[in-house]
């Protein structure tokens, strides 16, 4: 009597598992899109210069230590934020926008916020 070798059974996911996976991915996609679109206008911010400074300086500080990071980490951050030159250009554009905003509202801007943004 000869036995036939056992054949592995194909893996099949239950339909509800697939549905939950699709729902989770759609939820994640909606969160990512709404977070990028929902940028606060400068007129509604209480401290626009300080907020811009914290955000932009964080990116600038990261790219200062960029060369000492492992290659995979550099690739990951380039995929997320773009190349260093583009991040610097966007950061300078943010500071210019904030500076124009502060100059239009000179009565609301503090002198140190204006000077820090100019620097």
Secondary structure, DSSP 8 states (H G I E B T S, - for coil): --------------HHHHHHHHHHHHHHHHHHHHHHH----GGG-S-HHHHHHHHHHHHHHHHHTGGGS-HHHHHHHHHHH--HHHHHHHHHHHHHHHHHHHHHTTTTS-HHHHHHHH-
